[in-house]
Amino acid sequence: MGKLFFAIFKTARPRQWLKNLAVFTPILFTGQIFSPLPFYQTVIAFITYCLLSSSSYIVNDVLDAPKDRKHPFKKFRPVASGLLPIPIAISVSLFCLGAGLLGAYSLGPSFLTLTLFFVALQYSYSLVLKHYTVVDILTITTAYFIRVYAGEAATGYHISVWLALAALSLALFLATGKRRAELTLIQGYQGVVPKDTRETLLHYSERLLDTYTAMFANSTFITYAYYTFIEKPASIATFFKTYADFTSGVADRKWMMATIPFVLFGIMRYMQLIYEGKGESPEKILTSDFPLLATVILWVLSVLFVVYGIGG
């Protein structure tokens, strides 16, 4: 029984729940993360998306089991290896789907509508869209991006256009990087044919994915830099009474720009790792690479300091 529960837990892919932290973006940047009601609503949104994501991951593993058995390490997934019987996997998926939709309903019609679109997109990806080149990347990107706006729908707090563009660029960068890392990994195993594990890899050349990755890395950096310069964060200063008290008469200083180096290093480090074939998914790379994880933590702390500490 213990092995079965572990197999269910592993198939639910809890590591990938990190993606759902994107729902905290609106309250983080609007200065509401310490407000009880918005925080509670965002936590419910996070749990909802974790349940719904796991539901789709389980279905995806059931559908991909034949191909996963030909993959160098996906063959060890519980469904592909036979450790988790398909009927049990489907039952758990349906339970997660029902519980997730119930949570979405509790947060109102706007959040529910966006969540239903997210669910439809996830299942469409597993069934059809992942088989089409470029469409698969755009689908993954859209799923990343929906999570940000799910935070808005849950709380009613809105992010700026430039931050939204930065989030979109980051989603494209991560989705493209995922494909590039997969291709690097597959090429490192003799006797493994890309089309046997994922059909679309057959149509992605190294040069094409390199171009996509560089393009979206640039757009992520540029849009975030524009956000830090153009948009003044919410002034929720707690360490100092007002922004002016801290700046000592220096008008309109853009302290959020101090967070740019963390973003730049994070992009460069992530690109280095995917080209070295260190992992085929952003969340796996993040949790296994200390420099990248430390950079993300420092970036979050710096944003907290600027928005909630000095309000500038």
C-alpha positions in Angstrom: 0.0 0.0 0.0 2.9 2.4 0.8 4.4 1.8 -2.6 1.0 2.6 -4.3 0.6 5.9 -2.4 4.2 6.8 -3.3 3.5 6.0 -6.9 0.4 8.2 -6.9 2.3 11.0 -5.2 5.1 10.8 -7.7 2.7 10.7 -10.7 1.0 13.8 -9.4 4.4 15.5 -9.9 4.5 17.7 -6.8 7.8 19.3 -8.0 5.8 20.9 -10.9 3.5 22.6 -8.4 6.2 25.3 -8.3 4.8 26.6 -11.6 1.6 27.5 -9.7 3.4 29.9 -7.5 2.9 32.3 -10.4 -0.6 33.0 -9.0 1.1 35.0 -6.2 2.5 37.5 -8.8 -0.4 40.0 -8.6 -0.5 40.3 -4.8 3.4 40.3 -4.6 3.8 43.3 -6.9 0.8 45.2 -5.8 1.8 45.2 -2.1 -1.0 42.9 -0.9 0.9 39.8 0.0 0.5 40.4 3.7 -3.2 41.3 3.4 -5.2 38.4 4.9 -8.1 38.1 2.3 -6.0 38.4 -0.9 -3.4 36.0 0.5 -6.1 33.5 1.5 -7.7 33.8 -2.0 -4.4 33.3 -3.6 -3.6 30.2 -1.5 -6.9 28.7 -2.5 -6.0 29.5 -6.2 -2.6 27.8 -5.7 -4.1 24.7 -4.3 -6.7 24.6 -7.0 -4.2 24.8 -9.8 -2.0 22.1 -8.1 -4.9 19.7 -8.1 -5.9 20.5 -11.7 -2.3 20.3 -12.9 -1.8 16.9 -11.2 -5.0 15.7 -12.8 -3.7 16.5 -16.3 -0.2 15.1 -15.5 -1.7 11.8 -14.5 -3.8 11.6 -17.7 -0.7 12.6 -19.7 1.3 9.8 -18.2 -1.4 7.3 -19.0 -1.6 8.4 -22.7 2.2 8.6 -23.0 3.0 5.3 -21.3 3.9 3.5 -24.6 6.4 6.2 -25.6 7.7 6.7 -22.1 8.8 3.1 -22.0 11.2 4.0 -24.8 12.6 7.0 -23.0 15.9 6.8 -21.1 14.4 7.9 -17.8 10.7 8.4 -18.3 10.4 4.6 -18.5 10.8 4.7 -14.7 7.6 6.7 -14.2 5.0 4.7 -12.1 2.4 4.4 -14.9 5.0 3.5 -17.6 6.8 1.0 -15.3 3.5 -0.6 -14.2 3.9 0.4 -10.6 0.7 2.4 -10.8 -2.2 0.6 -12.5 -4.1 2.6 -15.1 -7.6 2.3 -13.5 -6.2 3.7 -10.2 -4.4 6.5 -12.0 -7.6 7.5 -13.8 -9.6 7.5 -10.6 -7.1 9.7 -8.8 -7.1 12.1 -11.8 -10.8 12.4 -11.7 -10.7 13.1 -8.0 -8.2 15.9 -8.4 -10.2 17.3 -11.3 -13.4 17.4 -9.2 -11.7 18.9 -6.1 -9.9 21.5 -8.2 -13.1 22.6 -10.0 -14.8 22.9 -6.6 -12.0 25.2 -5.4 -12.3 27.2 -8.6 -16.0 27.6 -8.1 -15.5 29.0 -4.6 -13.4 31.9 -5.9 -16.1 33.3 -8.2 -17.2 33.2 -11.9 -14.1 35.0 -13.3 -11.7 32.6 -11.7 -13.8 29.6 -12.6 -14.1 30.7 -16.3 -10.3 31.1 -16.6 -9.7 27.8 -14.8 -12.1 26.0 -17.1 -10.1 27.3 -20.0 -6.9 26.2 -18.3 -8.3 22.7 -17.8 -9.4 22.5 -21.4 -6.0 23.6 -22.6 -4.2 21.1 -20.4 -6.2 18.2 -21.6 -6.1 19.4 -25.2 -2.3 19.4 -25.0 -2.2 15.9 -23.7 -4.6 14.6 -26.3 -3.7 16.6 -29.5 -1.7 19.8 -29.3 1.6 18.3 -28.1 1.9 16.6 -31.4 2.2 19.8 -33.4 5.4 21.8 -33.7 5.3 25.4 -32.4 1.7 24.8 -31.2 3.1 22.7 -28.4 5.4 25.5 -27.2 2.6 28.1 -27.4 0.3 25.8 -25.5 2.8 25.3 -22.6 3.4 29.1 -22.7 -0.3 29.8 -22.4 -0.6 27.5 -19.4 2.2 29.2 -17.7 0.8 32.7 -18.4 -2.8 31.8 -17.3 -1.5 31.1 -13.8 -0.5 34.8 -13.5 -3.9 36.0 -14.5 -5.5 33.4 -12.3 -4.0 35.3 -9.4 -5.7 38.5 -10.7 -9.0 36.7 -11.2 -8.9 35.3 -7.6 -8.0 38.6 -5.9 -9.0 41.5 -8.2 -5.5 43.0 -8.0 -3.9 43.7 -11.4 -0.3 43.8 -12.6 1.1 46.4 -15.1 1.3 45.7 -18.8 5.1 45.6 -18.7 5.1 43.0 -16.0 2.6 41.0 -17.9 4.8 41.2 -21.0 7.8 40.1 -18.9 5.7 37.1 -17.6 4.7 36.2 -21.1 8.3 36.4 -22.3 9.5 34.3 -19.4 6.8 31.7 -20.2 8.0 31.5 -23.8 11.6 31.3 -22.7 10.9 28.4 -20.2 8.7 26.5 -22.7 11.4 26.8 -25.5 14.1 25.9 -23.0 12.2 22.8 -22.0 12.2 21.6 -25.6 15.9 22.5 -26.0 16.8 20.5 -22.9 14.8 17.5 -24.0 16.6 17.5 -27.4 20.0 17.8 -25.6 19.2 14.9 -23.3 17.9 12.6 -26.0 20.9 13.2 -28.2 23.1 12.2 -25.3 21.6 8.6 -25.3 22.7 6.2 -28.0 19.9 4.2 -29.6 17.2 6.6 -28.6 15.3 8.2 -31.5 13.7 11.6 -30.7 10.4 10.8 -32.5 10.0 7.6 -30.4 9.8 9.8 -27.2 8.2 13.0 -28.6 7.2 13.5 -32.2 7.7 17.2 -32.3 11.4 16.9 -31.5 11.9 15.5 -35.0 10.9 18.9 -36.4 12.9 21.1 -34.0 16.4 21.6 -35.2 19.1 22.7 -32.8 19.5 26.0 -34.7 15.8 26.7 -34.5 15.5 26.1 -30.8 18.7 28.1 -30.2 17.1 31.0 -32.0 13.9 30.7 -30.1 15.7 30.5 -26.8 17.9 33.5 -27.5 15.0 35.6 -28.7 12.8 34.9 -25.7 15.7 35.3 -23.3 16.3 38.8 -24.7 12.6 39.7 -24.5 12.4 38.5 -20.9 15.3 40.7 -19.9 14.2 43.8 -21.9 10.5 43.7 -20.8 11.4 43.2 -17.1 14.0 46.0 -17.3 11.3 48.3 -18.8 8.9 47.3 -16.0 11.4 48.2 -13.3 12.2 51.6 -15.0 8.7 52.7 -16.1 6.4 51.3 -13.5 6.8 52.5 -9.9 5.9 49.7 -7.4 3.2 50.1 -4.8 4.5 52.2 -2.0 4.0 49.9 1.0 7.0 51.1 2.9 7.4 49.6 6.4 11.1 50.1 7.2 10.8 53.8 6.4 7.8 56.1 6.7 7.9 57.3 3.2 9.9 56.8 0.0 11.3 60.3 0.3 12.7 59.6 3.8 14.9 56.9 2.4 16.0 58.6 -0.8 17.0 61.8 1.0 15.7 64.2 -1.6 16.6 62.2 -4.7 13.4 62.3 -6.7 11.9 59.3 -8.5 14.8 56.9 -8.0 14.0 53.5 -9.5 14.9 51.1 -6.8 13.2 48.1 -8.5 16.0 48.3 -11.1 18.3 46.8 -8.4 16.5 43.5 -9.0 17.6 43.3 -12.6 21.0 41.6 -12.0 19.2 38.6 -10.4 17.0 38.3 -13.4 20.0 38.5 -15.8 22.0 35.9 -13.9 19.0 33.6 -13.7 18.5 33.7 -17.5 22.1 33.1 -18.2 22.4 30.3 -15.6 19.2 28.6 -16.9 20.5 28.7 -20.5 23.8 27.2 -19.4 22.0 24.3 -17.7 19.7 23.4 -20.6 22.6 23.4 -23.0 24.5 21.1 -20.6 21.5 18.7 -20.5 21.1 19.1 -16.8 17.3 18.7 -16.8 14.3 18.7 -19.2 11.9 20.8 -17.0 12.3 24.2 -15.4 11.1 23.1 -12.0 13.6 20.2 -12.0 16.5 22.5 -13.0 15.4 25.0 -10.3 15.2 22.5 -7.5 18.5 20.7 -8.4 20.8 23.7 -9.1 21.8 25.7 -6.0 23.1 28.8 -7.8 19.8 29.2 -9.8 17.7 28.5 -6.7 19.7 31.0 -4.6 19.2 33.6 -7.4 15.5 33.2 -7.4 15.3 33.4 -3.6 17.5 36.6 -3.6 15.3 38.1 -6.4 12.1 37.5 -4.3 13.7 38.9 -1.2 14.9 42.0 -3.2 11.4 42.5 -4.6 9.9 42.2 -1.1 12.5 44.8 0.2 11.7 47.3 -2.5 7.9 47.0 -2.5 7.3 46.4 1.2 10.5 47.8 2.8 11.2 51.1 1.1 8.2 51.5 -1.2 10.3 52.6 -4.2 
